[in-house]
Amino acid sequence: MDSIGDAEIVVIGGGGVGCGVTHSLCRAGKTDVLLIEKNEALASETTSQAAGLVGQVRTSVDRVKLAMWSVKAFSEMESEPEAKPGWRQVGSLRIAMTDERVTEFESMKLVADEAGLKTEFISNDEARIKWPMFDFSTAKSVLWCPSDGYLQPNDLAMSYAHRARRHGARIATGVTVEGIRTENGSVTGVITNHGTINCNTVINAAGAHAWHVAKMGGLDLPIFPVRHEYFVSVDAEGMHPELPVMRVPDASLYLRAEINGLLLGGWEPEALSINPNDFNNGQTPPRIEDDWEVMGWFIEQIAPLYSKASELGVRSIFKGWPTFVPDGRFIIGESQKLKGFVMAGGCNAHGVSGSAGIGQHVVESMLEPEPSPYVKSLSPDRFLEKNWNANAAKTSAKQIYETYYGLGS
């Protein structure tokens, strides 16, 4: 563990987002940065359970560009000789099974074109060449993005941390935040189980604990943990790491190879969510039991494309509590309610894949004299300028998860 001590900027949370933000700050010339993590290891909660898919095809130009920034960063990091993020740029297939989805894909391709992202529609036969064990005969459209891929979330966090340390940042684990010290409406320090850290800026990248940390600063934000799950099968015929990522939105599924097995997950139509005050600050969020019924549903959903789905043996189930917000957008930037308190949360299951882009947005919100309208729109103050109802907000956040692949979402 690095020495704690005082710092200009304290980043709270050592997951993919916190490490990515720290790395981005260092690249921007801010090197008096201290990252603190309550667990004894970085990336040991939600990030450790992430599937690592990185997709750039989105419904808005701003979101596409954020994803493109992340891919550019991952590729640069992978090309360096040490601390690689395990980035595999294998491309991705997006499969449409309905006419309505074909229309959506056509719209998404136009957005990608506007953002400068290369995509193309390919034939079912071409898709079969890329995934030989799948049957694409019923697919109505296949959208191919050659620059997509996947990475190893834990490797990514360590890659960020290595580079941040190289630029002078410090990282301390086993440090629990107990309070935010303020004076005259500005942050002056962070109170921890290892004493008070004097600082000018706090960045809240605490994931499932972001609500608790915001409350310490007097900010009540609608950040709700929602369960997400996927499984990795035992070795299956034809699976290898160079297969493209695949998304089947009409079945609410995503998949990729994991070594020689299949990683299969999706977005449950009836999600399990919790209130952030269901667990205390510093505690691990409630344990998630293996839900075999949901794993079975995933297998049923993919069966029309993969005839051997029923033969899959499950090696491991992964599950975590990514956070969602009612409007489905990140919460990024400084609050005018408390100077020096900056949010980097509410990532709506894009914490790992979007981490480099999120880090860049945080830097823009802090250091640019005039951030872009998009970054401004992500401000935490959009929720603080009006009263919001906790039950309604939780329902809306859960719906963001449940309709993740919904048409028009």
C-alpha positions as CSV (number, residue, x, y, z in Angstrom):
1,M,0.0,0.0,0.0
2,D,1.3,3.5,-0.9
3,S,1.4,6.1,1.8
4,I,-1.9,7.9,2.5
5,G,-1.0,11.5,3.3
6,D,-2.7,14.6,1.9
7,A,-3.4,15.1,-1.8
8,E,-4.8,17.6,-4.1
9,I,-7.4,15.1,-5.4
10,V,-8.7,12.0,-3.6
11,V,-10.5,9.4,-5.8
12,I,-12.8,7.1,-3.8
13,G,-13.3,3.6,-5.2
14,G,-10.7,1.3,-6.7
15,G,-12.8,-0.4,-9.4
16,G,-12.6,0.0,-13.1
17,V,-14.1,3.5,-13.0
18,G,-12.0,4.8,-10.1
19,C,-8.7,3.4,-11.6
20,G,-9.7,4.8,-15.0
21,V,-10.4,8.2,-13.7
22,T,-7.1,8.3,-11.8
23,H,-5.3,7.3,-15.0
24,S,-7.1,10.0,-17.0
25,L,-6.3,12.7,-14.4
26,C,-2.6,11.7,-14.5
27,R,-2.6,11.9,-18.3
28,A,-4.1,15.4,-18.0
29,G,-1.2,16.4,-15.8
30,K,-2.9,16.1,-12.4
31,T,-0.4,13.9,-10.5
32,D,-1.0,14.8,-6.8
33,V,-3.8,12.2,-6.8
34,L,-4.6,9.6,-4.1
35,L,-6.9,6.6,-4.9
36,I,-8.4,4.9,-1.9
37,E,-10.2,1.6,-1.9
38,K,-12.0,0.0,1.1
39,N,-11.2,-3.6,0.2
40,E,-7.7,-5.0,0.4
41,A,-7.4,-5.3,-3.4
42,L,-8.4,-3.2,-6.3
43,A,-11.3,-4.3,-8.6
44,S,-12.6,-6.8,-6.1
45,E,-16.3,-6.1,-6.1
46,T,-18.4,-5.2,-9.2
47,T,-15.5,-4.9,-11.6
48,S,-14.3,-8.4,-10.8
49,Q,-17.7,-9.8,-11.9
50,A,-17.9,-7.9,-15.2
51,A,-18.0,-9.7,-18.5
52,G,-15.6,-7.3,-20.1
53,L,-17.5,-6.7,-23.4
54,V,-16.7,-3.5,-25.2
55,G,-19.2,-2.3,-27.8
56,Q,-19.2,1.0,-29.6
57,V,-22.5,0.8,-31.5
58,R,-24.9,3.1,-29.6
59,T,-28.0,5.2,-30.3
60,S,-26.4,8.6,-29.9
61,V,-23.2,10.1,-31.3
62,D,-22.0,11.2,-27.8
63,R,-22.2,7.6,-26.5
64,V,-20.5,6.2,-29.6
65,K,-17.6,8.7,-29.2
66,L,-17.2,7.8,-25.5
67,A,-16.9,4.1,-26.4
68,M,-14.5,4.9,-29.3
69,W,-12.3,6.8,-26.8
70,S,-12.2,3.8,-24.5
71,V,-11.3,1.5,-27.4
72,K,-8.5,3.8,-28.5
73,A,-7.2,3.8,-24.9
74,F,-7.4,0.0,-24.6
75,S,-5.6,-0.5,-27.9
76,E,-2.8,1.8,-26.9
77,M,-2.4,0.1,-23.5
78,E,-2.4,-3.3,-25.0
79,S,0.3,-2.3,-27.5
80,E,2.7,-1.4,-24.6
81,P,5.1,-4.0,-23.3
82,E,3.8,-4.2,-19.7
83,A,0.6,-4.1,-17.6
84,K,-1.7,-5.0,-20.5
85,P,-5.5,-4.9,-20.1
86,G,-6.1,-8.2,-21.9
87,W,-7.8,-6.4,-24.8
88,R,-8.8,-8.6,-27.7
89,Q,-10.1,-6.6,-30.6
90,V,-12.1,-9.5,-32.2
91,G,-15.0,-7.5,-33.5
92,S,-18.7,-7.9,-32.7
93,L,-21.8,-9.2,-34.3
94,R,-25.2,-7.7,-33.5
95,I,-28.1,-10.0,-34.6
96,A,-31.6,-8.8,-35.5
97,M,-34.4,-11.4,-35.3
98,T,-37.3,-9.1,-36.0
99,D,-38.2,-6.4,-38.6
100,E,-38.4,-3.8,-35.8
101,R,-34.8,-4.6,-34.8
102,V,-33.6,-4.3,-38.4
103,T,-35.0,-0.8,-38.5
104,E,-33.2,0.0,-35.2
105,F,-29.9,-1.4,-36.6
106,E,-30.2,0.8,-39.7
107,S,-30.7,3.8,-37.4
108,M,-27.7,2.8,-35.2
109,K,-25.5,2.4,-38.3
110,L,-26.4,6.0,-39.3
111,V,-25.3,7.1,-35.9
112,A,-22.1,5.1,-36.1
113,D,-21.4,6.7,-39.5
114,E,-21.9,10.2,-38.1
115,A,-19.5,9.4,-35.3
116,G,-16.8,8.0,-37.6
117,L,-17.2,4.4,-36.4
118,K,-16.8,1.8,-39.1
119,T,-19.6,-0.8,-39.2
120,E,-21.2,-2.8,-42.0
121,F,-24.1,-5.2,-42.6
122,I,-23.0,-8.7,-43.5
123,S,-24.8,-11.7,-44.8
124,N,-25.9,-14.7,-42.6
125,D,-23.4,-16.8,-44.4
126,E,-20.6,-14.4,-43.5
127,A,-21.8,-14.4,-39.9
128,R,-21.6,-18.2,-39.9
129,I,-18.0,-18.1,-41.0
130,K,-17.3,-16.0,-37.9
131,W,-19.3,-18.2,-35.6
132,P,-19.3,-21.7,-37.3
133,M,-21.2,-23.5,-34.5
134,F,-24.2,-21.0,-34.7
135,D,-27.2,-21.1,-37.1
136,F,-28.0,-17.7,-38.4
137,S,-30.6,-18.8,-41.0
138,T,-33.4,-17.1,-39.1
139,A,-31.5,-13.8,-38.6
140,K,-33.0,-10.9,-40.4
141,S,-30.0,-8.7,-40.2
142,V,-26.4,-8.9,-38.9
143,L,-24.4,-5.7,-38.1
144,W,-20.6,-6.1,-37.9
145,C,-18.3,-3.8,-36.0
146,P,-14.6,-4.9,-36.6
147,S,-13.1,-2.6,-33.9
148,D,-15.2,-4.0,-31.0
149,G,-13.9,-6.6,-28.6
150,Y,-13.5,-7.7,-25.0
151,L,-11.0,-7.4,-22.2
152,Q,-10.3,-8.8,-18.7
153,P,-11.7,-6.3,-16.2
154,N,-9.3,-7.1,-13.4
155,D,-6.3,-6.7,-15.8
156,L,-7.7,-3.4,-17.0
157,A,-7.9,-2.0,-13.5
158,M,-4.3,-3.1,-12.8
159,S,-3.2,-1.6,-16.1
160,Y,-4.7,1.8,-15.2
161,A,-3.2,1.6,-11.7
162,H,0.2,0.7,-13.0
163,R,0.2,3.7,-15.3
164,A,-1.2,6.1,-12.7
165,R,1.5,5.2,-10.2
166,R,4.1,5.7,-12.9
167,H,2.9,9.3,-13.3
168,G,3.0,9.8,-9.5
169,A,-0.4,8.9,-8.2
170,R,-0.7,6.9,-5.0
171,I,-3.0,4.0,-4.3
172,A,-4.1,2.9,-0.9
173,T,-6.3,-0.2,-0.2
174,G,-8.0,-1.1,3.0
175,V,-9.1,2.5,3.5
176,T,-12.7,3.1,4.4
177,V,-14.3,6.5,4.0
178,E,-16.2,7.6,7.0
179,G,-17.1,11.2,6.1
180,I,-16.4,14.2,3.9
181,R,-15.0,17.3,5.6
182,T,-16.3,20.6,4.3
183,E,-15.9,24.3,5.0
184,N,-17.9,27.2,3.5
185,G,-19.5,25.0,0.9
186,S,-16.3,23.4,-0.3
187,V,-14.6,20.0,0.3
188,T,-11.6,20.2,2.5
189,G,-10.9,16.6,3.3
190,V,-11.9,13.0,3.6
191,I,-12.3,11.3,7.0
192,T,-11.2,7.6,6.9
193,N,-10.4,4.7,9.2
194,H,-6.8,5.8,8.8
195,G,-7.3,9.4,9.7
196,T,-8.3,12.5,7.8
197,I,-6.9,13.2,4.4
198,N,-6.7,16.9,3.5
199,C,-7.7,17.6,-0.1
200,N,-9.3,20.1,-2.4
201,T,-11.3,17.7,-4.6
202,V,-13.0,14.4,-3.9
203,I,-14.1,12.2,-6.8
204,N,-16.8,9.7,-5.9
205,A,-16.2,6.6,-8.0
206,A,-17.5,4.2,-5.3
207,G,-19.8,2.1,-7.4
208,A,-22.5,0.4,-5.3
209,H,-21.3,2.7,-2.4
210,A,-21.6,5.9,-4.4
211,W,-24.9,6.8,-2.8
212,H,-23.3,6.5,0.7
213,V,-20.4,8.7,-0.2
214,A,-22.6,11.3,-1.8
215,K,-24.8,11.4,1.3
216,M,-21.6,12.2,3.4
217,G,-21.3,15.3,1.3
218,G,-25.0,16.2,1.7
219,L,-26.0,15.0,-1.7
220,D,-28.9,12.6,-2.2
221,L,-28.6,11.0,-5.6
222,P,-30.8,8.2,-7.1
223,I,-28.2,5.5,-7.5
224,F,-29.6,2.0,-7.3
225,P,-27.7,-1.4,-7.4
226,V,-29.4,-3.9,-9.8
227,R,-28.3,-7.5,-9.9
228,H,-26.6,-8.7,-13.1
229,E,-25.5,-12.2,-13.9
230,Y,-23.8,-14.4,-16.5
231,F,-22.2,-17.8,-16.6
232,V,-19.1,-19.4,-18.2
233,S,-19.5,-22.9,-19.5
234,V,-17.1,-25.8,-19.4
235,D,-15.1,-26.3,-22.6
236,A,-17.4,-26.5,-25.6
237,E,-16.7,-27.6,-29.2
238,G,-15.5,-24.8,-31.4
239,M,-15.0,-22.2,-28.8
240,H,-11.8,-20.2,-28.8
241,P,-10.7,-16.7,-27.6
242,E,-10.6,-15.1,-31.1
243,L,-14.3,-15.5,-31.8
244,P,-16.2,-12.2,-32.0
245,V,-18.4,-10.9,-29.3
246,M,-22.1,-11.4,-30.1
247,R,-25.2,-9.6,-29.1
248,V,-28.8,-10.8,-29.7
249,P,-31.0,-7.9,-28.5
250,D,-34.3,-9.6,-29.3
251,A,-33.3,-12.4,-26.9
252,S,-31.8,-9.9,-24.4
253,L,-28.5,-11.8,-24.6
254,Y,-24.8,-11.2,-25.1
255,L,-22.1,-13.8,-25.4
256,R,-18.4,-14.4,-26.2
257,A,-15.8,-17.1,-25.8
258,E,-14.0,-17.4,-22.5
259,I,-10.9,-19.4,-23.3
260,N,-12.5,-22.6,-24.7
261,G,-15.9,-22.1,-23.1
262,L,-18.9,-19.9,-23.7
263,L,-19.7,-16.8,-21.7
264,L,-23.4,-16.2,-21.8
265,G,-25.4,-13.5,-20.1
266,G,-28.3,-11.1,-20.5
267,W,-30.8,-8.6,-19.2
268,E,-33.5,-10.2,-17.0
269,P,-37.1,-9.1,-17.7
270,E,-37.8,-9.0,-14.0
271,A,-34.6,-7.7,-12.3
272,L,-33.7,-7.8,-8.7
273,S,-32.7,-4.4,-7.3
274,I,-32.0,-3.1,-3.8
275,N,-32.1,0.3,-2.1
276,P,-28.6,1.7,-1.4
277,N,-29.5,2.0,2.3
278,D,-30.1,-1.8,2.4
279,F,-26.5,-2.1,3.4
280,N,-24.2,0.2,5.3
281,N,-21.2,2.2,4.2
282,G,-18.1,0.1,4.3
283,Q,-20.1,-3.2,4.1
284,T,-20.1,-5.5,1.1
285,P,-23.4,-5.3,-0.7
286,P,-25.8,-8.2,0.0
287,R,-24.5,-11.6,-1.2
288,I,-26.1,-12.8,-4.5
289,E,-26.9,-16.5,-4.6
290,D,-26.5,-18.4,-7.8
291,D,-29.8,-18.2,-9.7
292,W,-30.0,-21.3,-11.8
293,E,-33.5,-20.4,-13.1
294,V,-32.1,-17.3,-14.8
295,M,-29.1,-19.3,-16.2
296,G,-31.6,-21.7,-17.6
297,W,-33.6,-18.9,-19.2
298,F,-30.4,-17.6,-20.9
299,I,-29.8,-21.1,-22.4
300,E,-33.4,-21.3,-23.6
301,Q,-33.1,-17.9,-25.2
302,I,-29.9,-18.8,-27.2
303,A,-31.1,-22.3,-28.2
304,P,-32.7,-21.2,-31.6
305,L,-29.3,-20.0,-32.7
306,Y,-27.1,-22.6,-31.0
307,S,-28.4,-26.2,-31.2
308,K,-26.0,-27.5,-28.5
309,A,-27.1,-24.9,-25.9
310,S,-28.8,-27.6,-23.8
311,E,-25.6,-29.5,-23.6
312,L,-23.7,-26.7,-22.0
313,G,-22.2,-27.5,-18.6
314,V,-21.9,-24.5,-16.3
315,R,-18.4,-23.9,-14.9
316,S,-18.9,-20.7,-13.0
317,I,-21.6,-18.1,-12.4
318,F,-20.6,-14.4,-12.0
319,K,-22.9,-11.8,-10.5
320,G,-22.6,-8.3,-9.2
321,W,-24.4,-5.1,-8.3
322,P,-23.8,-2.5,-11.1
323,T,-25.6,0.8,-10.4
324,F,-28.4,2.3,-12.5
325,V,-30.1,5.7,-12.4
326,P,-33.6,6.7,-13.4
327,D,-32.7,8.3,-16.7
328,G,-30.1,5.8,-17.7
329,R,-27.3,8.3,-18.0
330,F,-24.0,8.6,-16.2
331,I,-23.6,11.0,-13.2
332,I,-20.4,12.9,-13.9
333,G,-19.0,16.2,-12.8
334,E,-18.8,18.6,-9.9
335,S,-21.9,19.5,-7.9
336,Q,-22.6,23.2,-7.5
337,K,-24.1,22.2,-4.1
338,L,-20.6,21.3,-2.8
339,K,-17.5,22.7,-4.5
340,G,-14.8,20.1,-5.0
341,F,-17.2,17.2,-4.9
342,V,-17.1,15.4,-8.2
343,M,-19.2,12.4,-9.3
344,A,-18.1,9.5,-11.4
345,G,-21.0,7.1,-10.9
346,G,-24.3,5.7,-12.0
347,C,-22.6,3.8,-14.8
348,N,-25.6,1.7,-15.9
349,A,-23.4,-1.4,-16.5
350,H,-20.9,0.6,-18.6
351,G,-18.3,1.1,-15.8
352,V,-15.6,-1.2,-17.3
353,S,-16.2,-0.8,-21.0
354,G,-16.7,2.9,-20.7
355,S,-14.1,3.6,-18.1
356,A,-11.5,5.3,-20.2
357,G,-14.2,7.5,-21.8
358,I,-15.8,8.2,-18.4
359,G,-12.4,9.2,-17.1
360,Q,-12.0,11.6,-20.0
361,H,-15.4,13.1,-19.3
362,V,-14.5,13.6,-15.6
363,V,-11.3,15.4,-16.7
364,E,-13.3,17.6,-19.1
365,S,-15.9,18.5,-16.5
366,M,-13.1,19.5,-14.0
367,L,-10.4,21.1,-16.2
368,E,-12.1,22.5,-19.3
369,P,-13.4,26.1,-19.0
370,E,-16.4,25.2,-21.1
371,P,-17.3,21.4,-21.1
372,S,-19.4,20.1,-23.9
373,P,-23.2,20.3,-23.6
374,Y,-23.2,16.5,-23.3
375,V,-20.8,16.4,-20.4
376,K,-22.7,19.3,-18.7
377,S,-25.9,17.2,-19.1
378,L,-24.4,14.5,-16.9
379,S,-24.1,16.8,-13.9
380,P,-25.3,15.4,-10.5
381,D,-27.2,18.6,-10.1
382,R,-29.9,17.4,-12.5
383,F,-31.2,15.3,-9.6
384,L,-30.5,17.9,-6.9
385,E,-32.5,20.7,-8.4
386,K,-35.8,19.0,-7.9
387,N,-37.3,16.5,-5.4
388,W,-37.4,12.9,-6.5
389,N,-39.4,10.0,-5.1
390,A,-37.3,7.1,-4.0
391,N,-39.7,4.3,-5.0
392,A,-40.4,5.9,-8.4
393,A,-36.7,6.4,-9.0
394,K,-35.9,2.9,-8.1
395,T,-38.6,1.5,-10.4
396,S,-37.3,3.7,-13.3
397,A,-33.6,2.6,-12.6
398,K,-34.7,-1.0,-12.6
399,Q,-36.5,-0.5,-15.9
400,I,-33.3,0.9,-17.5
401,Y,-31.8,-2.5,-16.7
402,E,-34.8,-4.6,-17.8
403,T,-35.1,-2.7,-21.1
404,Y,-31.4,-2.5,-21.8
405,Y,-31.9,-4.0,-25.2
406,G,-35.4,-2.6,-25.6
407,L,-36.3,-1.0,-28.9
408,G,-35.8,2.7,-28.8
409,S,-33.9,2.6,-25.5
